[in-house]
Amino acid sequence: MKNKRVICLLALIVLSVLILAGIQRLVLPKYMGLVVEGNFTAEYYEEETPHDVIFLGNCEVYENISPIVLWREFGITSYIRGNAQQLIAQSYYMLEDTLRYETPKAVVFNVAAMQQFDQDNESYNRMTLDGMRWSSSKWNAIRATEMEDEHMIEYIFPILRFHSRFRELEADDLTYYWRRGKVAHNGYYLRADVRPVGDLPAERRRSDYSFDDRSWEYLDRIRQLCEDKGIQLILMKAPSLYPAWYDQWETQIEDYADQYGLTYINCLEAADEIGIDFTTDTYDAGLHMNVYGAEKMSEYFGPILLQVPGVEDRRGTASEGNSHYKAGLSYDDVWREKCEFYDAMKASQEAEFAELGYIKQFYIQ
């Protein structure tokens, strides 16, 4: 009789856990509408083959580099682990997380994230961190960047944070209950619409142009982790016209790169050499590149990456594999599917905007 009660109790506990897990899955944001960035982090774990290059940073990296073009033109395998307003501390722990699965030959970090250490919008934290698999890296990333009114328990049990979405459920919450469609291309966010640069806001004067000491601390940690793993770290600044990138910031990054013998590429200064046309290559008036600008950026960046020892043309070869990736998979086969998905989305967007007959406006969410 006692054993029967124990079994019933255990069954009740298991059933309760399953029900709560099901409800939690229902109320979690699906990010399949206008704002899809909340899916970027989790999509990384679906990869089948390793990558020679990992990009880290905020929107200045995931909207400005096309891994598909790097593959097509140079045979470079790459992935962008970036998110909207991804802080430098989050990039460090994202790198830590990546190294659980693979050891790339090069890491490219976008230095725009040096401007801001503390998060000012919980939504950005959620879009970056919720998709990470649980590990000490995720725990420490939350601890390092959580806002005052955020709590670890709400990351462990997201239902505590999103329970109020019961009143806001939409058809997408059921459509994508079990599986969300892929929205990015190895971390790249494709936009085919065009919004040329107009009048930019005047640069604001600052009393102090020094980066936060904590930003320098995490840049050091990224650099040291790369050194420890034999990874070449490359610093980059995307060709974004706004927000302003001040000369004082440029000098600090140049000095840091010189001090540690790092390659630093300011793509804003190289915009003419890259061939960027700010009347056709941006979708939001100069903040980010559209697909045409990103493809030019990738064609410019490919030869630079091929100079890194171990970054090779993988076309016609098979993956070596490791504890997380299978050996013997054809890179050509894997990337052929990625290219087809990329081409289909690009063509679909181009057809949509041609039919609309106007330049689609996009406002940051």
Residue pairs with C-beta under 8 A, 6 or more apart in sequence:
20 159
23 159
24 157
24 158
24 159
24 162
25 177
26 169
26 173
26 174
26 177
27 159
27 162
27 163
27 165
27 166
27 169
27 173
28 130
28 158
28 162
28 165
29 38
29 126
29 162
29 165
30 172
30 173
30 175
30 176
30 180
31 37
31 38
31 39
31 127
31 180
31 183
32 39
32 172
32 175
32 176
32 180
32 181
32 183
33 172
34 365
35 127
35 365
36 183
36 184
36 189
37 83
37 84
37 127
37 189
38 126
38 127
38 130
38 131
39 131
39 180
39 182
39 183
39 184
40 62
40 80
40 82
40 83
40 127
40 131
40 183
40 184
40 187
40 189
41 81
41 83
41 94
41 127
41 128
41 129
41 130
41 131
41 132
42 131
42 132
43 131
43 182
43 183
43 184
43 187
44 79
44 81
44 98
44 187
45 101
45 133
46 182
47 79
47 101
47 186
47 325
48 319
48 325
48 326
48 329
48 334
49 77
49 319
49 325
49 326
49 329
49 331
49 334
50 77
50 101
50 102
50 104
50 319
50 320
50 321
50 322
50 325
51 77
51 78
51 79
51 102
51 104
51 186
52 76
52 77
52 78
52 104
52 105
52 106
52 305
52 308
52 310
52 311
52 312
52 314
53 70
53 76
53 77
53 78
53 79
53 104
53 105
53 106
53 107
53 108
53 305
53 308
53 311
54 78
54 79
54 80
54 81
54 95
54 98
54 104
54 106
54 107
54 108
55 61
55 62
55 65
55 78
55 79
55 80
55 81
55 82
55 107
55 108
55 109
55 110
55 187
56 81
56 82
56 86
56 91
56 94
56 95
56 107
56 108
56 109
56 110
56 222
57 82
57 86
57 91
57 109
57 110
57 111
57 112
57 113
58 82
58 83
58 84
58 85
58 86
58 87
58 110
58 112
58 113
59 82
59 83
59 84
59 85
59 189
59 287
59 288
60 110
60 112
60 237
60 238
60 240
60 288
61 80
61 82
61 108
61 110
61 236
61 238
62 80
62 82
62 83
62 184
62 187
62 188
62 189
63 188
63 189
63 191
63 288
63 289
63 294
64 238
64 239
64 240
64 267
64 288
64 289
64 293
64 294
64 297
65 78
65 80
65 188
65 294
65 297
65 298
65 301
66 185
66 188
66 190
66 291
66 294
66 295
66 297
66 298
66 342
67 76
67 77
67 78
67 79
67 80
67 185
67 186
67 187
67 188
67 298
67 338
68 185
68 186
68 188
68 335
68 338
68 339
68 342
69 294
69 295
69 298
69 299
69 302
70 76
70 78
70 298
70 301
70 302
70 305
71 77
71 78
71 315
71 335
71 338
71 339
72 339
73 298
73 299
73 302
74 302
74 303
74 305
74 306
74 313
75 312
75 313
75 314
75 315
75 331
76 302
76 305
76 306
76 311
76 313
76 314
77 314
77 331
77 335
78 186
78 305
79 186
79 187
80 184
80 186
80 187
80 188
81 91
81 94
81 95
81 98
81 187
82 91
82 110
82 187
83 90
83 124
83 127
83 128
84 124
84 127
84 128
85 116
85 119
85 121
85 124
85 128
86 94
86 113
86 124
86 128
87 113
87 116
87 117
87 118
87 119
87 128
87 145
88 113
88 114
88 117
88 215
88 218
88 219
88 222
89 117
89 141
89 144
89 145
89 214
89 218
90 128
90 129
90 141
90 144
90 145
91 109
91 113
91 218
91 222
92 218
92 221
92 222
92 225
93 137
93 138
93 140
93 141
93 144
94 128
94 132
94 137
94 141
95 107
95 222
95 225
95 226
96 137
96 140
96 225
97 132
97 133
97 135
97 137
97 138
98 104
99 225
99 229
100 135
100 137
100 324
101 322
101 324
101 325
102 322
102 324
102 325
103 229
103 230
103 231
104 231
105 231
105 232
105 308
105 309
105 310
105 311
106 231
106 232
106 233
106 234
106 305
106 308
106 310
106 311
107 222
107 226
107 231
107 232
107 233
107 234
108 234
108 235
108 236
108 305
109 219
109 222
109 233
109 234
109 235
109 236
110 236
110 237
110 238
111 235
111 236
111 237
111 253
111 264
112 237
112 238
112 240
112 245
113 215
114 211
114 212
114 215
114 219
114 249
114 253
115 211
115 243
115 249
117 212
117 214
117 215
118 145
118 147
119 125
119 145
119 146
119 147
120 147
122 147
122 149
122 150
125 142
125 145
125 146
125 147
125 150
126 161
129 138
129 141
129 142
129 145
129 155
130 155
130 158
132 138
132 141
139 152
142 150
142 152
142 155
143 152
146 152
153 160
154 160
154 161
155 161
165 173
182 341
183 189
184 190
185 338
185 341
185 342
185 345
186 338
188 294
190 291
190 294
190 342
190 345
190 346
190 349
191 283
191 288
191 290
191 291
191 349
191 362
192 283
192 290
192 291
192 292
192 346
192 349
192 350
192 353
193 283
193 290
193 349
193 353
193 359
193 360
193 362
194 280
194 282
194 283
194 290
194 292
194 353
194 359
194 360
195 282
195 283
195 284
195 285
195 359
195 360
195 361
195 362
196 278
196 279
196 280
196 282
196 285
196 359
197 241
197 278
197 279
197 282
197 285
197 286
198 285
200 241
200 242
200 285
200 286
201 242
203 244
203 246
204 244
206 246
209 246
209 248
209 249
209 252
210 252
211 249
211 252
219 256
222 233
223 233
223 260
223 262
225 231
226 232
226 233
227 233
232 263
232 308
232 309
233 262
234 262
234 263
234 264
234 265
234 304
234 305
234 308
235 253
235 256
235 257
235 262
235 263
235 264
235 265
236 264
236 265
236 266
236 267
237 245
237 250
237 253
237 264
237 265
237 266
237 267
237 268
238 267
238 268
238 288
238 289
238 297
239 267
239 268
239 270
239 271
239 274
239 276
239 289
239 293
239 297
240 268
240 286
240 287
240 288
241 268
241 278
241 286
241 287
242 285
242 286
242 287
243 287
245 268
250 266
253 264
254 264
256 262
257 263
257 264
263 304
265 301
265 304
267 274
267 297
267 300
270 300
271 278
273 300
274 296
274 297
274 300
275 296
275 300
276 289
276 293
276 296
276 297
277 293
278 286
280 292
281 289
281 290
281 292
281 293
281 296
282 288
282 289
282 290
282 293
283 289
283 290
283 360
283 362
284 362
284 364
287 364
289 296
289 297
291 346
291 349
305 311
306 312
306 313
314 331
315 331
315 332
316 331
316 332
317 330
317 331
318 327
318 328
318 329
318 330
318 331
319 325
319 326
319 327
319 328
319 329
319 330
319 331
319 334
320 327
321 327
321 328
321 329
353 359
353 360
